[in-house]
């Protein structure tokens, strides 16, 4: 019973403050209400750009040209989404590439980051300090675009390959350090030592004990890596030629649309709209809506795990 009561008291702690009866102690009810209102207003301000993008995507091109971007457009239109549906084949192809890269890249990133972080967290690893230094150096210093491009294309042969979209951003030094800190702070060494004495191999200890005890940080890093892959386009710019457009991700299509709306149209007439009447601005915003919608839906589902993972990973 005492353990349960202590657990309930610990759950009421938030950022170093003790919450009592729904309020932060030391501030009082009035200050707590004011603080809540301020945070709500800040949250609403953060949502305003997203709301504006959605409204513009449903605005007519004529209204945007005459009045500019507005939360209250003079005329609503579905031309952007009709135009988008007219190129459904190309959009679905780029979306499929994005989903494939995101899924494979996230799984591979979690495997590489977690295994490296676990090795660096083991105090009995003889080369721990050396490899930690090797991991930390890229956070502060980089070899430059020219050297990385030469290595990735001439030595690794990743030019015009889908693996260029997956392997190049697969391992983050920052996330390795964050996950290593989590392992040091939250994995009881007694459990690992007991498993080792029972004859468990290093791989079995990692997959049977470390991974199940590390769900918050795994979900946190996994989501951030998934968002990074979902939003990636720079690898397409560097490593994919125009004659390999089948490897273009959805975000790279958006990048090209920002440069030239005719990237998708190729002068064709879609849904009765001529190339001259393409809903340029609203179409761009419609693409943005398509891109951010999965993130808006996914992020709130894992918000609690992200908070726990970041708090625990920043413990040291």
C-alpha positions as CSV (number, residue, x, y, z in Angstrom):
1,X,0.0,0.0,0.0
2,X,2.8,2.4,0.8
3,X,4.5,1.7,-2.5
4,X,1.2,2.5,-4.4
5,X,0.9,5.8,-2.5
6,X,4.5,6.7,-3.2
7,X,3.9,5.9,-6.9
8,X,0.8,8.2,-7.0
9,X,2.8,11.0,-5.4
10,X,5.6,10.6,-7.9
11,X,3.1,10.8,-10.8
12,X,2.0,14.2,-9.6
13,X,5.5,15.6,-10.1
14,X,5.9,17.7,-13.2
15,X,9.2,19.4,-14.1
16,X,10.4,19.6,-10.5
17,X,7.1,20.9,-9.0
18,X,4.8,19.0,-6.7
19,X,1.2,19.0,-7.8
20,X,-1.4,19.1,-5.1
21,X,-5.2,18.8,-5.8
22,X,-4.6,19.6,-9.5
23,X,-2.5,22.7,-8.9
24,X,1.2,23.4,-8.8
25,X,2.3,24.0,-5.2
26,X,3.8,27.4,-4.5
27,X,1.9,29.1,-7.2
28,X,-1.7,29.0,-6.0
29,X,-4.9,28.6,-7.9
30,X,-4.9,32.0,-9.7
31,X,-1.3,31.6,-10.9
32,X,-2.0,28.1,-12.0
33,X,-5.0,29.3,-14.1
34,X,-3.0,32.1,-15.6
35,X,-0.2,29.8,-16.5
36,X,-2.6,27.3,-18.1
37,X,-4.3,30.0,-20.1
38,X,-0.9,31.3,-21.4
39,X,0.2,27.8,-22.4
40,X,-3.1,27.2,-24.2
41,X,-2.6,30.5,-26.1
42,X,0.9,29.5,-27.1
43,X,-0.4,26.1,-28.3
44,X,-3.1,27.8,-30.4
45,X,-0.5,30.2,-31.9
46,X,1.6,27.1,-32.8
47,X,-1.5,25.7,-34.6
48,X,-2.2,28.8,-36.6
49,X,0.3,28.1,-39.4
50,X,-1.2,24.6,-39.8
51,X,-4.7,25.9,-39.9
52,X,-3.7,28.6,-42.4
53,X,-2.1,26.0,-44.7
54,X,-5.3,23.9,-44.6
55,X,-7.5,26.9,-45.4
56,X,-5.3,28.0,-48.3
57,X,-5.5,24.6,-49.8
58,X,-9.3,25.0,-50.0
59,X,-9.1,28.5,-51.4
60,X,-9.5,29.4,-55.0
61,X,-6.5,30.6,-56.9
62,X,-8.3,33.9,-57.8
63,X,-9.0,34.7,-54.2
64,X,-5.3,34.1,-53.2
65,X,-4.1,36.3,-56.1
66,X,-6.5,39.1,-55.1
67,X,-6.4,39.0,-51.3
68,X,-3.3,37.0,-50.5
69,X,-3.2,34.4,-47.8
70,X,-6.2,34.8,-45.4
71,X,-8.0,32.8,-42.7
72,X,-11.2,34.0,-44.3
73,X,-10.9,33.5,-48.1
74,X,-13.4,35.2,-50.4
75,X,-14.0,32.0,-52.4
76,X,-13.5,28.3,-51.5
77,X,-12.5,25.8,-54.1
78,X,-11.5,22.1,-54.4
79,X,-9.4,22.8,-57.6
80,X,-6.2,21.9,-55.8
81,X,-7.4,18.5,-54.7
82,X,-9.0,17.9,-58.1
83,X,-5.7,18.7,-59.6
84,X,-4.0,16.4,-57.1
85,X,-6.3,13.5,-57.9
86,X,-5.6,14.0,-61.6
87,X,-2.0,13.0,-60.9
88,X,-2.9,10.2,-58.6
89,X,-0.5,7.8,-60.2
90,X,2.6,9.9,-59.7
91,X,1.5,11.0,-56.2
92,X,0.9,7.4,-55.1
93,X,4.2,6.3,-56.6
94,X,6.1,8.9,-54.7
95,X,4.0,8.2,-51.6
96,X,4.9,4.5,-51.9
97,X,8.6,5.3,-52.1
98,X,8.3,7.5,-49.0
99,X,6.5,4.9,-47.0
100,X,9.0,2.2,-48.0
101,X,12.0,4.4,-47.1
102,X,10.3,5.4,-43.8
103,X,9.5,1.9,-42.7
104,X,12.8,0.3,-43.6
105,X,14.9,3.3,-42.6
106,X,13.3,3.6,-39.2
107,X,13.7,-0.1,-38.4
108,X,17.4,0.0,-39.6
109,X,18.1,3.2,-37.7
110,X,16.7,1.8,-34.4
111,X,18.8,-1.4,-34.8
112,X,22.0,0.5,-35.5
113,X,21.5,3.2,-32.9
114,X,20.4,0.9,-30.1
115,X,23.1,-1.7,-30.6
116,X,25.8,1.0,-30.7
117,X,24.4,2.8,-27.7
118,X,24.2,-0.4,-25.7
119,X,27.8,-1.2,-26.5
120,X,28.9,2.2,-25.4
121,X,26.8,1.9,-22.2
122,X,28.7,-1.2,-21.1
123,X,31.4,-0.2,-18.6
124,X,33.2,-3.5,-19.3
125,X,33.7,-2.7,-23.0
126,X,37.4,-2.0,-23.4
127,X,37.1,0.4,-26.4
128,X,34.2,2.3,-24.9
129,X,36.0,5.6,-24.6
130,X,37.5,5.4,-28.1
131,X,34.2,4.6,-29.8
132,X,32.4,7.2,-27.8
133,X,34.9,9.8,-29.1
134,X,34.4,8.5,-32.6
135,X,30.6,8.9,-32.2
136,X,30.8,12.4,-30.7
137,X,33.2,14.0,-33.2
138,X,30.6,14.1,-36.1
139,X,28.2,16.0,-33.9
140,X,30.7,19.0,-34.0
141,X,32.6,18.4,-37.2
142,X,31.7,17.2,-40.6
143,X,33.6,16.1,-43.7
144,X,31.6,18.3,-46.0
145,X,29.2,17.6,-48.9
146,X,31.9,16.9,-51.4
147,X,33.7,14.2,-49.4
148,X,30.5,12.5,-48.4
149,X,29.2,12.6,-51.9
150,X,32.4,11.0,-53.2
151,X,32.3,8.3,-50.6
152,X,28.6,7.5,-51.1
153,X,28.8,7.4,-54.9
154,X,32.2,6.2,-55.9
155,X,33.0,3.8,-53.0
156,X,29.6,2.7,-51.9
157,X,27.8,3.0,-55.3
158,X,24.7,4.6,-53.9
159,X,24.1,6.8,-56.9
160,X,20.5,6.4,-58.3
161,X,19.7,3.7,-55.7
162,X,16.9,3.6,-53.1
163,X,19.5,2.6,-50.5
164,X,20.9,6.2,-50.8
165,X,17.6,7.3,-49.3
166,X,17.8,4.7,-46.5
167,X,21.5,4.2,-45.5
168,X,22.9,7.7,-45.6
169,X,20.7,9.2,-42.8
170,X,20.3,5.8,-41.0
171,X,22.6,6.5,-37.9
172,X,22.6,9.6,-35.8
173,X,25.4,10.3,-33.4
174,X,23.1,12.5,-31.3
175,X,20.5,9.7,-30.8
176,X,23.3,7.2,-30.0
177,X,24.4,9.5,-27.1
178,X,20.8,10.0,-25.9
179,X,20.0,6.3,-26.0
180,X,23.3,5.4,-24.3
181,X,22.4,7.8,-21.5
182,X,19.0,6.1,-21.1
183,X,20.7,2.7,-20.9
184,X,23.1,3.9,-18.2
185,X,20.3,5.6,-16.2
186,X,17.4,3.2,-16.5
187,X,18.7,-0.4,-17.1
188,X,19.5,-2.0,-13.8
189,X,23.0,-3.6,-14.1
190,X,21.9,-6.3,-11.7
191,X,19.4,-7.7,-14.2
192,X,22.0,-7.9,-16.9
193,X,24.6,-9.5,-14.6
194,X,22.1,-12.1,-13.5
195,X,21.2,-13.0,-17.1
196,X,24.9,-13.2,-17.9
197,X,25.5,-15.6,-15.0
198,X,22.6,-17.7,-16.2
199,X,24.5,-18.2,-19.5
200,X,22.6,-15.7,-21.7
201,X,24.6,-14.5,-24.6
202,X,25.1,-10.8,-25.3
203,X,22.5,-10.8,-28.1
204,X,19.9,-12.6,-25.9
205,X,20.5,-10.1,-23.1
206,X,20.0,-7.2,-25.5
207,X,16.8,-8.4,-27.2
208,X,15.2,-10.2,-24.2
209,X,16.0,-7.7,-21.4
210,X,17.4,-4.4,-22.7
211,X,14.8,-3.7,-25.5
212,X,11.7,-4.5,-23.4
213,X,13.0,-2.2,-20.6
214,X,13.7,0.6,-23.1
215,X,10.3,1.1,-24.8
216,X,10.0,4.9,-24.0
217,X,13.4,5.8,-25.6
218,X,12.9,3.3,-28.5
219,X,9.5,4.8,-29.3
220,X,10.9,8.4,-29.0
221,X,13.9,7.8,-31.2
222,X,11.9,5.7,-33.6
223,X,9.3,8.4,-34.1
224,X,11.9,11.1,-34.6
225,X,13.7,9.0,-37.1
226,X,10.4,8.2,-38.9
227,X,9.6,11.9,-39.1
228,X,13.1,12.5,-40.5
229,X,12.7,9.9,-43.2
230,X,9.1,11.0,-44.0
231,X,10.3,14.6,-44.5
232,X,13.6,13.8,-46.3
233,X,14.2,15.1,-49.8
234,X,17.9,16.2,-49.8
235,X,19.1,12.7,-50.6
236,X,17.0,12.7,-53.7
237,X,18.5,16.1,-54.7
238,X,22.0,14.8,-54.4
239,X,21.9,11.2,-55.4
240,X,19.0,10.7,-57.8
241,X,19.0,11.8,-61.5
242,X,16.0,13.1,-63.3
243,X,15.8,9.9,-65.4
244,X,15.3,7.9,-62.1
245,X,12.1,9.8,-61.1
246,X,10.7,6.5,-59.8
247,X,12.8,7.0,-56.7
248,X,11.4,10.4,-55.9
249,X,9.8,10.8,-52.5
250,X,6.7,12.8,-51.9
251,X,8.7,15.6,-50.3
252,X,11.0,15.8,-53.3
253,X,7.9,16.2,-55.5
254,X,6.9,19.1,-53.3
255,X,10.4,20.6,-53.6
256,X,10.1,20.4,-57.4
257,X,6.6,21.9,-57.3
258,X,7.9,24.9,-55.4
259,X,10.4,25.4,-58.2
260,X,8.0,24.8,-61.0
261,X,4.4,23.7,-61.0
262,X,4.7,22.1,-64.4
263,X,6.9,19.4,-62.8
264,X,3.8,17.2,-62.4
265,X,1.7,18.5,-65.3
266,X,4.1,18.2,-68.2
267,X,1.7,20.5,-70.1
268,X,-1.2,18.1,-69.9
269,X,-4.8,19.1,-69.3
270,X,-6.2,17.6,-66.1
271,X,-9.9,17.7,-65.1
272,X,-10.7,20.4,-67.6
273,X,-8.0,22.7,-66.3
274,X,-5.4,24.0,-68.7
275,X,-1.8,24.3,-67.6
276,X,-2.2,28.0,-67.5
277,X,-5.0,27.7,-64.9
278,X,-3.1,25.4,-62.5
279,X,-4.0,26.3,-58.9
280,X,-0.4,27.0,-58.0
281,X,-0.5,28.2,-54.4
282,X,-3.5,26.1,-53.2
283,X,-1.9,23.1,-54.9
284,X,1.3,23.5,-53.0
285,X,-0.6,23.8,-49.8
286,X,-2.6,20.7,-50.6
287,X,0.7,18.8,-51.0
288,X,1.8,20.2,-47.6
289,X,-1.5,18.9,-46.0
290,X,-0.9,15.5,-47.5
291,X,2.6,15.4,-46.1
292,X,1.9,16.6,-42.6
293,X,-1.4,14.8,-42.0
294,X,0.2,11.5,-41.0
295,X,2.4,13.4,-38.5
296,X,-0.5,15.2,-37.0
297,X,-2.3,11.9,-36.5
298,X,0.6,9.9,-35.2
299,X,2.4,12.3,-32.9
300,X,-0.4,12.7,-30.2
301,X,-0.7,8.9,-29.9
302,X,2.9,8.6,-28.7
303,X,3.2,12.0,-26.9
304,X,3.5,10.4,-23.4
305,X,6.2,8.0,-24.6
306,X,8.1,10.8,-26.2
307,X,8.1,12.9,-23.0
308,X,9.2,10.0,-20.9
309,X,12.0,9.0,-23.4
310,X,13.3,12.5,-23.7
311,X,13.3,13.1,-19.9
312,X,15.0,9.8,-19.2
313,X,17.5,10.2,-22.1
314,X,18.5,13.6,-20.8
315,X,19.3,12.4,-17.3
316,X,23.0,12.7,-17.6
